[in-house]
Amino acid sequence: MKFVSLLLLLFCSFCMAESIDVLTAKAQNNDVEAQILLADKYLTTSSPTSRVDALYWFEQAANNGSSQAAARLASLYLEDGASKRDIQEAIYWLTRLALEGSTDAQINLGKVYESLPQLPKTLDLAEVWYRTASAGNEKAEEAYSGVLEKKFNAQRAKQISSIEQLEIQFDDLSLKIDPIAKKVLGSSVNNDSLIYTLLGFSMILIMVIIWYHLKLRNFSIQSSALETDSDYEKRELQTKLAEKNHQLRQQKKQLETLYRQFKKIQSSPQQNKARTSPVAPAKDQKLSLACALFGFQINAIPSEKNIKIRYKQLCKIYHPDLKGSDDEMKRLNGALKIILHHVNAPLQR
C-alpha cells in the first residue's frame, strides 16, 4: 500500500512538472493566459523561489495588458508582513488600474494610503481616491466619509493640544504672579503697589487672550489653504481622467469608421468580382480586413514586435473593462492571429 501511494505521488509530481513546462513554453511566447496560469501554479508549489516566479509571470502578464494580473500583483505585494518596497510596488500597480477606471483598484488604493503613517498628505491622497470611486459606490462613499472624519478629528486634536499648552503657560504665569500679589495684599502700607500689580496681571491676561485668538486664526487660515490645495489636486486629477477617456473614445470612433469604410469597399461589385478570381482569395480578404482594423496597409505590414505594440494600444480601446465590448475584443484577437500568421508564414516555409 505504501508503495502504491509513493507511485501516485511521483506520478502527480511528474504531471505537474510537465504542465509547468508546457505553460512555460506558452508564457515565453507572450501568451497572457498561460502566464497567469503559470503564476498560479507556482503559488501552489512549495519551492523556495515559487513566490518570486509567480510575481515574475504575473508582472509579465500585467505588462501585456492583463488587468487581472495587475490586481493579483497588488494583492500579493500587500500580504501580511509587506515591506516598504512591497507597499510601493502595490501602490504602482493599483494606481495603473485606478487610472484605467477600476473602481475596486481606486478603493484599495485609498485603503493603502489610509493605512500608512497618519500624515496629512497620505490622508489627502486616500480622500482623493475614495472620492473618485464614490460615484454610485456605497462602499467608497462610506470610506470617503471615514477619511473626512479622521481629518476632522486630527485637526480637533491639534486645537485641543494648543489649548492645553496655553493653559499650562497661563498657570505658570499665575504661579509667578501669585506670591507677589499675596505679599502686596498682606502689606497695608503700600496700596499703590497692589493696584499696579493687578493692572500688570490684567495686561498680561489680555495679551495671552490676544495671542490665543491670533494663533487660532492662523490655524484656520492654514486649514483652509490645505483644503484649497486638496480640491485643486482633485480637480486636476479629474480633468486628466476626462481627457484620457475623450482620447480613447476619439481613437475608437476613428478606427471603427476606417473599418466600416473598408468593409464597404470590400462589398462593392468590383470587390465581389475579385473574390471570385484566383488573384484575391478569401485569405487575402481576411488579411485586408485585419490590417484595416490595425490601421496597417497590406503591402506594408510592420514587424511582429510593432504588431504586438499596436495590439496593446488597441486593447486599451476595445477591452470590455475599458469601455469596449467582448465582440470587439474577439474581433481584435482574430485580426492579430491572421496578421501574425501572415508575417510568420515565410519563416515557416
Helices and strands as residue ranges (DSSP letters): H 2-28, H 32-44, H 50-63, H 67-77, H 84-99, H 103-115, H 120-133, H 138-186, H 191-266, H 269-276, H 282-294, H 304-318, G 320-322, H 326-348
